[in-house]
């Protein structure tokens, strides 16, 4: 559980830096956790699966960037 929160915070922070999104720790955790979920769905639809820490990190970052992009398109 704590590992998921740390991973979510890291994924959210990296995606936020890539997408120029400012936010605090809670926002990074939420973006990271939802982004990891989105990334696993997107990569699963394409036929890829992530095994290992680095692969899961990359899938989460891509998913979080997609999540941020969708949020900007829907609410701006």
Kinemage of the C-alpha trace (Angstrom):
@kinemage 1
@onewidth
@group {chain A} dominant
@subgroup {mainchain}
@vectorlist {calphas} color= white
{ca unk a 1} P 0.000 0.000 0.000
{ca unk a 2} L 2.698 2.474 0.957
{ca unk a 3} L 4.763 1.379 -2.036
{ca unk a 4} L 1.835 2.151 -4.336
{ca unk a 5} L 1.509 5.629 -2.869
{ca unk a 6} L 5.230 6.290 -3.268
{ca unk a 7} L 5.154 4.989 -6.835
{ca unk a 8} L 2.048 7.073 -7.547
{ca unk a 9} L 3.716 10.194 -6.177
{ca unk a 10} L 6.820 9.581 -8.276
{ca unk a 11} L 4.817 8.868 -11.439
{ca unk a 12} L 2.605 11.913 -10.848
{ca unk a 13} L 5.605 14.157 -10.212
{ca unk a 14} L 7.448 13.039 -13.374
{ca unk a 15} L 4.307 13.313 -15.520
{ca unk a 16} L 3.607 16.739 -14.020
{ca unk a 17} L 7.094 17.914 -14.964
{ca unk a 18} L 6.707 16.560 -18.508
{ca unk a 19} L 3.260 18.135 -18.961
{ca unk a 20} L 3.985 21.427 -17.107
{ca unk a 21} L 1.461 20.714 -14.358
{ca unk a 22} L 1.932 22.293 -10.943
{ca unk a 23} L 0.672 20.419 -7.935
{ca unk a 24} L 1.349 19.172 -4.461
{ca unk a 25} L 1.972 15.727 -3.063
{ca unk a 26} L -1.689 14.690 -2.921
{ca unk a 27} L -2.303 15.773 -6.516
{ca unk a 28} L 0.810 13.884 -7.654
{ca unk a 29} L -0.364 10.731 -5.879
{ca unk a 30} L -3.849 10.933 -7.415
{ca unk a 31} L -2.499 11.668 -10.909
{ca unk a 32} L 0.070 8.881 -10.554
{ca unk a 33} L -2.363 6.226 -9.351
{ca unk a 34} L -5.025 7.078 -11.943
{ca unk a 35} L -2.340 7.427 -14.600
{ca unk a 36} L -0.954 3.990 -13.813
{ca unk a 37} L -4.441 2.556 -14.194
{ca unk a 38} L -4.948 4.375 -17.519
{ca unk a 39} L -1.507 3.288 -18.725
{ca unk a 40} L -2.139 -0.363 -17.914
{ca unk a 41} L -5.451 -0.247 -19.810
{ca unk a 42} L -3.922 1.487 -22.851
{ca unk a 43} L -0.904 -0.800 -22.997
{ca unk a 44} L -3.139 -3.828 -22.398
{ca unk a 45} L -5.308 -2.886 -25.363
{ca unk a 46} L -2.201 -2.667 -27.533
{ca unk a 47} L -1.030 -6.054 -26.261
{ca unk a 48} L 1.842 -5.064 -23.983
{ca unk a 49} L 2.254 -5.814 -20.301
{ca unk a 50} L 4.772 -4.360 -17.879
{ca unk a 51} L 6.947 -6.566 -15.691
{ca unk a 52} L 9.385 -4.951 -13.312
{ca unk a 53} L 9.818 -1.625 -11.597
{ca unk a 54} L 11.130 0.407 -14.535
{ca unk a 55} L 8.506 -0.929 -16.951
{ca unk a 56} L 5.691 -0.175 -14.495
{ca unk a 57} L 7.136 3.288 -13.947
{ca unk a 58} L 7.175 3.996 -17.684
{ca unk a 59} L 3.637 2.667 -18.179
{ca unk a 60} L 2.452 4.821 -15.284
{ca unk a 61} L 4.151 7.943 -16.652
{ca unk a 62} L 2.639 7.453 -20.109
{ca unk a 63} L -0.792 6.829 -18.573
{ca unk a 64} L -0.498 9.880 -16.314
{ca unk a 65} L 0.468 12.056 -19.286
{ca unk a 66} L -2.599 10.750 -21.157
{ca unk a 67} L -4.745 11.444 -18.086
{ca unk a 68} L -3.421 15.015 -17.782
{ca unk a 69} L -3.898 15.603 -21.511
{ca unk a 70} L -7.501 14.346 -21.364
{ca unk a 71} L -8.183 16.508 -18.322
{ca unk a 72} L -6.927 19.577 -20.154
{ca unk a 73} L -9.019 18.791 -23.233
{ca unk a 74} L -12.183 18.216 -21.199
{ca unk a 75} L -11.921 21.083 -18.698
{ca unk a 76} L -10.064 23.918 -20.458
